[in-house]
Amino acid sequence: MKHALTIDVEDYFQVAAFKSNVNPQEWDTYRSRVELNTHRFMEIIAEHDVRATFFFLGWIAERYPNLVREVVAAGHEIGCHGYSHQLIYEQSSRLFREETHRAKALLEDQIQKSIKGYRAASYSITDRSLWALDAIADAEFEFDSSIYPIRHDNYGLLGGPHEPYRIELANGRSIVEFPITTAPVANFSIPV
């Protein structure tokens, strides 16, 4: 069995759970932990000769371009995690497209190669934001890893496949989806 290890590179103050207490306009005032934590994680997985996909938030990549390059130099893949870590279904289609293109262009400029994968903030591709898959494919990503096949109040597409699959989109494109890992417990799928 093959496994895919992925890491979302964002800072602690950017998570959706803090949305009501932390204003994104004030992110620069918080002490960042992203470099230290990313370096430590890379050390741990290097001890086991493991490679991963690091989904970088554009906001982080803009402020820590050397971190992006260090991850690549260590042999890892870079993915795009959007720009501002906002829930897709709370963004307009126009803003989502702008931020997605901005983050992808920034990352591609930093590593001088194409970015193939995308992951939405807080796995926020749900029934309310399936339209975003068209935008992701239009941005020429080859795969997405944003769909969690569970029920949750902020994310999830209950009943979705648990293995990678291809999604045929309304815009005539298609994209491969790598759903987030779940485990069966009784008659439920729980997050892993």
C-alpha positions as a printed Julia matrix, in Angstrom:
192×3 Matrix{Float64}:
   0.0    0.0     0.0
   1.3    3.44   -0.92
   0.82   6.42    1.33
   1.0   10.13    0.61
   2.21  12.45    3.35
   1.08  16.06    3.12
   1.73  19.08    5.28
  -0.14  22.39    5.23
   2.39  25.17    5.71
   0.51  27.88    7.56
   0.98  29.55   10.92
  -1.0   28.86   14.07
  -2.84  32.18   13.96
  -4.2   31.51   10.47
  -6.46  28.57   11.26
 -10.23  28.88   10.8
 -10.84  28.13   14.5
  -9.25  31.5    15.39
 -11.2   33.47   12.77
 -13.39  35.27   15.31
 -10.37  36.26   17.45
  -7.63  36.98   14.91
  -8.0   39.59   12.18
  -6.02  38.66    9.03
  -5.01  42.33    8.76
  -3.06  41.79   12.02
  -1.25  38.55   11.05
   2.05  40.41   10.69
   1.85  41.41   14.37
   1.93  37.79   15.62
   5.13  35.93   16.35
   5.57  33.38   13.59
   6.37  29.75   14.34
   6.17  28.44   10.78
   9.91  28.34   10.01
  10.88  26.56   13.23
   8.02  24.06   12.95
   8.61  23.34    9.26
  12.35  22.81    9.83
  11.65  20.48   12.73
   9.15  18.48   10.73
  11.61  18.18    7.83
  14.25  16.88   10.26
  11.87  14.23   11.58
  10.85  12.91    8.19
  14.45  13.08    6.88
  15.44  10.65    9.65
  13.1    8.14    7.97
  13.98   9.07    4.38
  10.39  10.2     3.75
   9.28  12.76    1.17
   6.08  14.78    1.37
   3.99  17.4    -0.38
   4.1   20.71    1.46
   1.03  22.83    0.65
   2.25  26.4     1.13
  -0.04  29.27    1.91
   0.81  32.14   -0.44
   0.93  34.58    2.49
   3.65  32.41    4.09
   5.57  31.94    0.83
   5.6   35.7     0.28
   7.21  36.29    3.68
   9.45  33.21    3.83
  10.64  32.51    0.27
  13.78  30.79    1.55
  11.61  28.3     3.43
   9.9   27.32    0.18
  13.29  26.82   -1.5
  14.64  24.83    1.48
  11.69  22.44    1.28
  12.33  21.89   -2.43
  16.09  21.47   -1.86
  15.28  18.71    0.66
  13.49  16.8    -2.12
   9.88  17.56   -1.27
   7.03  18.61   -3.55
   5.44  22.05   -3.22
   1.67  22.42   -3.44
  -0.5   25.52   -3.27
  -2.69  26.17   -0.24
  -4.27  29.35   -1.6
  -3.2   32.79   -0.48
  -5.13  33.97    2.58
  -6.45  30.78    4.23
 -10.05  31.89    3.97
 -12.87  29.35    3.64
 -13.76  29.04   -0.04
 -17.51  29.16    0.53
 -17.07  32.53    2.26
 -15.21  34.01   -0.74
 -16.61  35.22   -4.02
 -15.67  33.23   -7.09
 -13.69  36.22   -8.37
 -11.69  36.61   -5.15
 -11.02  32.88   -4.94
  -9.71  32.81   -8.53
  -7.53  35.89   -7.95
  -6.0   34.5    -4.75
  -5.45  31.05   -6.27
  -3.64  32.47   -9.3
  -1.65  34.87   -7.1
  -0.43  32.11   -4.78
   0.37  29.7    -7.62
   2.33  32.33   -9.56
   4.27  33.3    -6.44
   5.24  29.69   -5.65
   6.14  28.89   -9.26
   8.35  31.97   -9.41
  10.12  30.93   -6.22
  10.84  27.34   -7.26
  11.02  27.87  -11.03
   8.75  24.97  -11.84
   5.07  24.29  -12.16
   2.92  23.64   -9.11
   0.71  20.59   -9.68
  -1.37  20.33   -6.51
  -3.86  22.47   -4.63
  -5.44  22.19   -1.16
  -8.21  24.49    0.06
  -8.04  26.21    3.43
  -9.64  23.96    6.04
 -10.66  21.47    3.32
 -13.42  23.92    2.43
 -14.56  22.35   -0.82
 -18.06  21.3     0.17
 -21.47  21.15   -1.49
 -21.47  24.96   -1.2
 -18.17  25.39   -3.04
 -17.88  22.67   -5.66
 -17.61  25.5    -8.2
 -14.06  26.01   -6.93
 -12.92  22.78   -8.61
 -13.52  24.44  -12.0
 -11.38  27.4   -10.9
  -8.63  25.07   -9.66
  -8.59  23.18  -12.96
  -8.67  26.47  -14.89
  -5.52  27.48  -12.97
  -3.92  24.36  -14.48
  -3.49  22.34  -11.31
  -3.32  18.61  -12.03
  -4.7   17.49   -8.68
  -6.64  18.7    -5.69
  -6.57  17.42   -2.12
  -9.33  19.42   -0.46
 -12.25  17.03   -0.15
 -12.79  15.28    3.16
 -15.35  12.47    2.68
 -16.95  13.0     6.11
 -19.6   15.15    7.77
 -18.28  18.15    9.69
 -19.66  21.61   10.36
 -16.86  23.42    8.46
 -15.88  20.92    5.78
 -16.66  17.57    4.25
 -18.5   15.89    1.41
 -20.23  12.94    3.0
 -20.42   9.96    0.67
 -17.45  10.96   -1.45
 -14.87   8.36   -2.49
 -12.09   7.52   -0.04
  -9.53   6.66   -2.74
  -8.07   8.98   -5.41
 -10.43   9.57   -8.33
 -10.86  11.78  -11.39
 -13.59  14.44  -11.4
 -15.07  15.51  -14.73
 -15.95  19.19  -14.44
 -18.64  21.37  -15.98
 -16.01  23.45  -17.77
 -14.9   20.4   -19.8
 -11.74  19.9   -17.77
 -11.0   17.19  -15.24
  -8.9   17.01  -12.11
  -7.64  14.18   -9.92
  -8.89  14.34   -6.34
  -6.82  12.9    -3.49
  -9.36  12.88   -0.65
  -8.19  13.39    2.9
  -7.67  10.12    4.78
 -10.45   8.65    6.88
 -10.84   5.47    8.88
 -13.99   3.36    9.15
 -15.38   3.02   12.68
 -18.69   1.18   12.96
 -20.86   2.78   10.26
 -18.94   6.06   10.25
 -15.86   7.52    8.58
 -13.73   9.46   11.0
 -10.9   11.91   10.22
  -7.35  10.6    10.41
